[in-house]
Amino acid sequence: MLRNHPPPSADLERLRASAHAIRRSCILLATGKGQGYLGQALGFADVMAALFFHELRWDPRDLNWPERDRFVLSTGHYAMLLWATLAEAGALAREELSTFATDDSRLDMSALDSSPGVEVTGGSLGHGLPVAIGMALGLRLAGSEARVFCELSDGECQEGSTWEAALAAVTFGLDQLVAIVDANGIQADGTIVVTLEPLAEKWRAFGFDTQEIDGNDMAAIVSALTRARARDGRPKAIICRTLPGKGVPRLERREKAHFIRVEPDEWAVILDELEATYAQSVRGTSYPEAFDGS
């Protein structure tokens, strides 16, 4: 469906179901690989569902539609989450998901700008927000009303380039820019090394209209995105407190959740835990069909 205008209200249950389907596909994408960035994918799935199925103005039939809102995935290692989301939206054939992280696949473990739905190569942290600012300025000069949403991580907020970019966004009054920070408290080897808190106050001090929410609460996400539509001369920041491995208790409890290693006999258990958690949350209603891994 062509999303010329975001709908005035959200079907929260449908968005939660979409987030669950995305999580399920992420697990099936990772199954058999033995390892991967699954913790972040499960943790940020609610935000991706709200963005792609409610907020973004885009056309899944034409990922290069000139008037689309831009989504910048700065943490390129979250790529499996983007592939699962695009497939759930019908922008990517589900059959292609089975090629994930294989030779000659378009769906790499870290997003490349040659991959479908990717605006810029991510993964070299600290670059996403500067690029998003360039996009926002270019769109403004072109007279476009398109908005730019930049996902970045709290670990990425340790990069000086992130804060240099934040200063520029405020200087240029880029109120069509929304920085969405996945504040999951982890980085490569454990917890965040540099003291970032109070993180929301830092973004406010730089001049961003800043909200801090539970990034696994769909109602809170939708509400924050709605407020971020304001064109008041200020760029927006949404600090999303997320839980790595969300929906799979055994992954939620892992101390090192940045690059998860999974034993062969764990995959079926992980999927079962996800389904049980979701079924409990909706009191036994069925979940939508998702990529089956075949």
C-alpha positions, 0 to 999 in steps of 0.5 A, spaced: 500 500 500 502 506 498 503 510 504 502 517 502 499 520 509 500 516 515 494 514 518 491 518 524 490 512 529 494 506 529 491 499 530 496 497 536 494 489 536 496 489 528 502 493 530 504 488 535 502 482 531 507 485 525 512 486 531 511 478 533 512 476 525 518 480 524 521 477 530 519 470 528 522 471 521 529 474 524 529 467 528 528 463 522 533 468 518 539 466 524 537 459 524 543 454 522 548 460 522 550 459 529 551 466 531 548 473 529 546 480 531 539 477 534 539 480 540 538 487 537 533 485 532 528 482 537 529 488 542 528 493 536 522 489 532 517 493 536 520 500 533 521 497 526 513 495 526 511 502 528 515 505 523 514 501 517 507 499 518 504 506 521 509 512 520 513 512 514 510 514 508 513 509 503 511 504 497 513 497 498 512 496 491 517 502 489 523 502 494 526 508 490 519 512 490 522 519 490 517 522 495 518 517 500 520 518 507 528 516 508 530 511 513 537 510 515 539 504 519 546 507 522 547 500 525 548 496 519 549 490 523 541 490 525 540 488 517 536 482 519 531 486 522 530 490 516 530 484 511 525 481 516 521 488 516 521 489 508 519 481 507 513 482 512 511 489 508 511 485 502 517 489 499 522 483 499 520 476 497 520 471 503 523 466 499 529 471 498 530 471 506 533 464 506 539 467 502 541 471 508 548 471 509 550 466 504 555 468 498 552 472 492 546 474 497 543 481 497 541 480 504 548 480 507 549 480 515 551 487 515 547 492 510 550 495 504 547 500 500 546 495 494 541 491 498 534 493 497 531 498 502 538 500 504 539 508 504 546 508 506 551 503 508 551 502 515 556 499 521 561 504 521 558 507 527 557 514 528 556 516 520 548 515 520 546 521 523 551 525 519 548 522 513 541 523 515 542 530 516 545 531 509 539 527 506 534 532 510 538 538 507 538 536 500 530 534 501 529 541 504 533 544 498 529 540 493 522 542 496 520 535 498 516 534 504 519 527 506 522 526 512 528 522 515 528 517 520 535 515 523 536 509 527 542 509 531 544 506 538 546 508 545 553 505 544 554 509 537 553 515 542 560 514 544 562 517 537 564 524 537 561 525 530 554 523 533 554 529 537 557 534 531 552 532 527 547 533 532 549 540 533 548 541 525 541 538 525 539 544 531 543 549 527 539 548 520 533 547 524 531 540 521 525 539 524 523 533 519 529 529 522 527 524 527 533 520 531 531 514 534 536 511 539 536 504 541 538 504 548 539 497 550 545 498 554 550 494 550 556 494 546 560 489 543 563 486 549 558 487 554 555 493 557 556 501 555 563 503 557 562 510 557 558 514 561 552 516 557 546 517 562 542 521 563 542 520 555 535 524 554 538 530 557 544 530 553 539 530 547 535 536 550 541 540 551 543 539 544 537 542 542 533 536 540 525 535 542 527 529 546 522 523 548 524 517 552 520 511 552 519 504 553 521 501 546 518 495 547 511 498 548 507 499 542 502 504 545 508 509 547 512 508 540 506 510 536 505 516 541 512 518 540 512 518 533 506 522 533 509 527 537 515 527 533 511 530 527 511 537 529 514 542 524 517 547 530 524 548 527 527 543 532 530 536 530 527 530 534 530 525 538 526 518 541 530 515 546 527 507 546 529 503 552 529 496 549 531 489 552 535 485 547 532 478 546 525 481 547 520 475 547 525 470 548 526 469 555 533 465 555 536 470 550 533 476 555 537 473 560 544 473 557 549 477 559 553 478 552 547 479 547 551 483 542 553 478 538 549 471 540 552 464 539 546 459 539 547 452 540 544 447 534 539 444 539 537 451 542 534 454 535 527 450 536 527 452 543 528 459 542 522 459 537 518 455 542 519 461 547 517 466 542 511 463 540 509 462 548 511 469 550 507 472 544 501 467 545 501 469 553 501 476 551 495 476 547 491 470 551 491 465 546 490 469 539 493 466 533 499 469 530 500 471 523 504 467 518 511 469 517 517 466 513 517 459 515 525 458 513 524 453 507 
